[in-house]
Amino acid sequence: MDSSRQREAFSTDVLQAAPYPVAIIGAGALGLSLASRLIRSGPVALVASNADAAQRLRAGVRVGAVVERFDGFAAPRLPRADWVVVVVKAGGTRDALRSALAMRPRGVLSLQNGLLDLEPAGTGTCVAQGVTTMGAFRTDEGVMPVSDGETLMPQGFEPLAALFQQAGLPARIEVAMQAARLAKLLVNVVLNPLTAVFRVRTGELLAAPYMNHVEALVAEAWPVLRAAGLMLEFDEARAKVWSVVRSTADNRTSMLQDVLAGRRTEREAITGAFLRLADGNGAAVPTHRALHTLLGQIDADRC
Ligand SMILES: NC(=O)c1ccc[n+]([C@@H]2O[C@H](COP(=O)([O-])OP(=O)(O)OC[C@H]3O[C@@H](n4cnc5c(N)ncnc54)[C@H](OP(=O)(O)O)[C@@H]3O)[C@@H](O)[C@H]2O)c1
């Protein structure tokens, strides 16, 4: 922080201070990368999972090559914010949304992966899920941003999109947000479970035997997602998946990173959400179901 603002926030009731233009909930790979960009053009409140972690944010955290100091907060001592971006892992969504709404924002945007059912909780605050192809991963010392990607937000989030743009982050309003979320789910539901279960980098999916699994997963997923509102024909959907495989060939997917780090995966938000869609229209999706079961065993071994 800007120490004058930090003093103000901690010497008075934080909810009485002037609202931050934007707050980010989740100081992990994506949250820190996002915050380090947004602070270039204005104040950003960064909400960590506990007070000690918030203190570490204020002391300084390595993001890429530099150590950044952030306006770190933790529930229940939260500042007001006009817009809140949620970037916690899916399992932390409920608590993060509670914190987000406590900041009395105009809108809350989740940029989490998976298909989340975000309850607006009758507050009148707009709560929605966007999509980002920004990339970052955790390191021993902090986080490493990989790419700015592009962030899509639904209508109503124009001022937040403008804040991203002012910070040099590619962002735009997407009128067909549900279709964009389903296109992201298509990619995630194919790449994440396969790489996580077999512990392979994404580029290994280009060769046998994994390429056949990719084809099977796309063939099963497309009719289900198309019925739910995906605006891609089968050939386009298949080409999109292979294009992401090629362009991220050196990467470890987030689910693989979770497995390797012994963290719980986002299985339910990704494959679980997809299976619920498939169940809804009676589609047989045996390959996805098998991966869901295997991921469940991997997660259970970690609990
Ligand atoms: N990383 C990427 O490149 C990327 C790209 C696109 C989308 N995403 C999605 O973005 C989300 C976040 O991913 P990530 O890679 O940034 O995960 P991450 O590195 O695990 O970071 C999540 C952070 O959220 C914190 N957290 C959990 N519950 C919280 C709460 N109630 N309040 C405040 N903070 C809380 C965690 O703290 P603790 O560690 O203390 O629990 C952790 O620091 C996921 O849904 C992911 O799929 C990630």
The ligand as a Gaussian input file, in Angstrom:
#p B3LYP/6-31G(d) Opt

LIG

0 1
 N       -3.101000     -19.988000     -12.491000
 C       -3.592000     -19.805000     -13.713000
 O       -2.836000     -19.671000     -14.689000
 C       -5.078000     -19.737000     -13.940000
 C       -5.550000     -19.334000     -15.209000
 C       -6.931000     -19.244000     -15.420000
 C       -7.798000     -19.567000     -14.404000
 N       -7.303000     -19.976000     -13.201000
 C       -8.264000     -20.302000     -12.162000
 O       -8.185000     -19.281000     -11.169000
 C       -8.439000     -19.846000      -9.871000
 C       -7.231000     -19.586000      -8.982000
 O       -6.137000     -20.280000      -9.530000
 P       -4.650000     -20.081000      -8.983000
 O       -3.777000     -20.868000      -9.887000
 O       -4.364000     -18.653000      -8.763000
 O       -4.776000     -20.833000      -7.562000
 P       -3.803000     -20.733000      -6.298000
 O       -2.423000     -20.391000      -6.730000
 O       -4.035000     -21.964000      -5.511000
 O       -4.364000     -19.467000      -5.495000
 C       -5.588000     -19.455000      -4.821000
 C       -5.406000     -18.563000      -3.607000
 O       -6.677000     -18.341000      -3.004000
 C       -6.469000     -18.326000      -1.601000
 N       -7.768000     -18.487000      -0.930000
 C       -8.485000     -19.617000      -0.755000
 N       -9.643000     -19.330000      -0.103000
 C       -9.636000     -17.993000       0.119000
 C      -10.547000     -17.090000       0.737000
 N      -11.731000     -17.500000       1.230000
 N      -10.224000     -15.784000       0.820000
 C       -9.054000     -15.337000       0.323000
 N       -8.152000     -16.149000      -0.290000
 C       -8.443000     -17.457000      -0.387000
 C       -5.467000     -19.427000      -1.370000
 O       -4.870000     -19.292000      -0.112000
 P       -4.293000     -20.607000       0.653000
 O       -3.215000     -21.140000      -0.244000
 O       -3.808000     -20.042000       1.953000
 O       -5.448000     -21.532000       0.782000
 C       -4.500000     -19.154000      -2.523000
 O       -3.541000     -18.194000      -2.164000
 C       -8.725000     -21.334000     -10.122000
 O      -10.094000     -21.534000     -10.299000
 C       -7.992000     -21.607000     -11.431000
 O       -8.510000     -22.717000     -12.134000
 C       -5.966000     -20.062000     -12.935000

